Amino acid sequence: MSRLRILRPIGPCEWGPKTMKKLETKSMVLLKHHLKALKLPTIHAECEKVAGRCAQDNIDHLGFLLQLCELELIEREKRAADRRLKAAKFPNLKTLDMFDFTAQPSLNRLLVLELMRCTYLDNRESVILLGNPGTGKTHIATALGVEACGRGKRVQFWKVTELLTHLIEAREERQLARMKKQLARLDLLILDELGYVPTSKLGAELLFDVISTAYERTSLVVTSNLPFENWTEVLLSERLTGATLDRLTHRCHILEATGESYRLQDARRRRGAGRKRDERRAPQGEDLI
């Protein structure tokens, strides 16, 4: 006759709230260790909070996992966007919401809004902003770059004079090919203030090389205070100017700002406000100097 093994039930003293708490604590320690090793910092930080919320709302395990993955992806994209903004080297962060179109009614607002969709980047097209100093060209160029960073694009902002200085130094140190390769990996290259300072013959040739290499490969945003017919003053050669414009304007959106400098308008408004304030403060009958 075979012997039957009788299993003794676990009593409450052996399997109770304390035991459960101990196992939960051990599991959480191991879980957080694994999440750290897997480099999932957002899930690591939020898992307990989300678990409690899901338990309260009666959400199943897959729903719990989905929420955690969504939080991780959102935070990861935010960190990546911050890195792209830092790598772009904008002198100041400007967005389109900060731009006053009423101060520059000559600027094609509809075209600017269309460009903010960034389809020109997918088509390898370029943008040229022309206008007097202070008309918002750099602001719009920066806003386009910031938007591109937010959409996962690699962007760099360069003042033309600074870029040429770096290119010439790289050439002297035999690092020019490396720098050109870095520029070629970009989705958008912003060239600010073309025309404010005339270039040297070498600088003009290097600038043409950058623009020529970017043609139909990398989108360019170029700002200039000079109309096209005066670009020879910067590039020093009609032949080089013609070749540069031929590449830049082939697949290009042109924005012109013909209004008055925003900085001059702002200074005039502040002077007017200050004069009115002084008039209010002055005693009646006393002449203001």
FENWOHU-V959377 format. One record per residue. N is the residue number from 1. SS is DSSP state (h for helix, s for strand, l for the rest). NEAR is the number of other C-alpha atoms within 10 Angstrom. Layout:
# FENWOHU-V959377
N,SS,NEAR ; N,SS,NEAR
This chain:
# FENWOHU-V959377
1,l,3 ; 2,l,4 ; 3,l,5 ; 4,l,6 ; 5,l,6 ; 6,l,6 ; 7,l,6 ; 8,l,6 ; 9,l,7 ; 10,l,9 ; 11,l,8 ; 12,l,9 ; 13,l,9 ; 14,l,10 ; 15,l,10 ; 16,l,11 ; 17,h,11 ; 18,h,11 ; 19,h,13 ; 20,h,11 ; 21,h,11 ; 22,h,11 ; 23,h,12 ; 24,h,12 ; 25,h,12 ; 26,h,11 ; 27,h,12 ; 28,h,15 ; 29,h,12 ; 30,h,12 ; 31,h,14 ; 32,h,18 ; 33,h,13 ; 34,h,13 ; 35,h,17 ; 36,h,15 ; 37,h,10 ; 38,l,10 ; 39,l,11 ; 40,l,17 ; 41,h,15 ; 42,h,19 ; 43,h,23 ; 44,h,19 ; 45,h,14 ; 46,h,14 ; 47,h,19 ; 48,h,13 ; 49,h,10 ; 50,h,16 ; 51,h,18 ; 52,h,12 ; 53,h,13 ; 54,h,17 ; 55,h,12 ; 56,h,9 ; 57,l,9 ; 58,l,11 ; 59,l,12 ; 60,l,11 ; 61,h,11 ; 62,h,9 ; 63,h,12 ; 64,h,18 ; 65,h,15 ; 66,h,11 ; 67,h,16 ; 68,h,19 ; 69,h,15 ; 70,h,13 ; 71,h,13 ; 72,h,19 ; 73,h,14 ; 74,h,12 ; 75,h,15 ; 76,h,15 ; 77,h,14 ; 78,h,13 ; 79,h,12 ; 80,h,15 ; 81,h,20 ; 82,h,14 ; 83,h,13 ; 84,h,21 ; 85,h,22 ; 86,h,13 ; 87,h,14 ; 88,h,22 ; 89,l,13 ; 90,l,19 ; 91,l,10 ; 92,l,9 ; 93,l,12 ; 94,l,19 ; 95,l,16 ; 96,h,18 ; 97,h,8 ; 98,h,10 ; 99,l,14 ; 100,l,11 ; 101,h,14 ; 102,h,8 ; 103,h,16 ; 104,h,19 ; 105,l,12 ; 106,l,15 ; 107,l,22 ; 108,l,14 ; 109,h,13 ; 110,h,9 ; 111,h,12 ; 112,h,17 ; 113,h,12 ; 114,h,11 ; 115,h,16 ; 116,l,18 ; 117,l,13 ; 118,l,17 ; 119,h,12 ; 120,h,18 ; 121,h,19 ; 122,h,11 ; 123,l,13 ; 124,l,18 ; 125,l,23 ; 126,s,26 ; 127,s,23 ; 128,s,20 ; 129,s,24 ; 130,s,24 ; 131,s,21 ; 132,l,17 ; 133,l,20 ; 134,l,17 ; 135,l,25 ; 136,l,25 ; 137,h,25 ; 138,h,23 ; 139,h,18 ; 140,h,22 ; 141,h,25 ; 142,h,25 ; 143,h,22 ; 144,h,26 ; 145,h,29 ; 146,h,23 ; 147,h,20 ; 148,h,23 ; 149,h,24 ; 150,h,17 ; 151,l,14 ; 152,l,13 ; 153,l,19 ; 154,l,21 ; 155,s,27 ; 156,s,22 ; 157,s,20 ; 158,s,18 ; 159,s,17 ; 160,h,23 ; 161,h,20 ; 162,h,12 ; 163,h,18 ; 164,h,21 ; 165,h,12 ; 166,h,14 ; 167,h,22 ; 168,h,17 ; 169,h,13 ; 170,h,16 ; 171,h,15 ; 172,h,10 ; 173,l,9 ; 174,l,11 ; 175,l,13 ; 176,h,17 ; 177,h,12 ; 178,h,12 ; 179,h,14 ; 180,h,16 ; 181,h,11 ; 182,h,10 ; 183,h,19 ; 184,h,16 ; 185,l,14 ; 186,l,18 ; 187,l,21 ; 188,s,28 ; 189,s,25 ; 190,s,26 ; 191,s,24 ; 192,s,24 ; 193,s,21 ; 194,s,20 ; 195,l,20 ; 196,l,14 ; 197,l,11 ; 198,l,16 ; 199,l,20 ; 200,l,13 ; 201,h,13 ; 202,h,13 ; 203,h,20 ; 204,h,20 ; 205,h,18 ; 206,h,19 ; 207,h,21 ; 208,h,19 ; 209,h,14 ; 210,h,19 ; 211,h,21 ; 212,h,17 ; 213,h,16 ; 214,h,24 ; 215,l,19 ; 216,l,17 ; 217,l,18 ; 218,l,22 ; 219,s,26 ; 220,s,27 ; 221,s,25 ; 222,s,24 ; 223,s,26 ; 224,s,23 ; 225,l,22 ; 226,l,20 ; 227,l,12 ; 228,h,12 ; 229,h,10 ; 230,h,12 ; 231,l,22 ; 232,h,17 ; 233,h,15 ; 234,h,19 ; 235,h,25 ; 236,l,16 ; 237,l,15 ; 238,h,13 ; 239,h,10 ; 240,h,16 ; 241,h,20 ; 242,h,16 ; 243,h,14 ; 244,h,22 ; 245,h,14 ; 246,h,12 ; 247,h,18 ; 248,h,24 ; 249,l,14 ; 250,l,12 ; 251,l,17 ; 252,s,17 ; 253,s,17 ; 254,s,15 ; 255,s,20 ; 256,s,20 ; 257,s,21 ; 258,l,15 ; 259,l,17 ; 260,l,16 ; 261,l,18 ; 262,h,16 ; 263,h,13 ; 264,h,12 ; 265,h,13 ; 266,h,12 ; 267,h,12 ; 268,h,12 ; 269,h,12 ; 270,h,12 ; 271,h,12 ; 272,h,12 ; 273,h,12 ; 274,h,12 ; 275,h,13 ; 276,h,11 ; 277,h,11 ; 278,h,12 ; 279,h,14 ; 280,h,10 ; 281,h,9 ; 282,l,11 ; 283,l,10 ; 284,l,8 ; 285,l,6 ; 286,l,8 ; 287,l,8 ; 288,l,9 ; 289,l,3
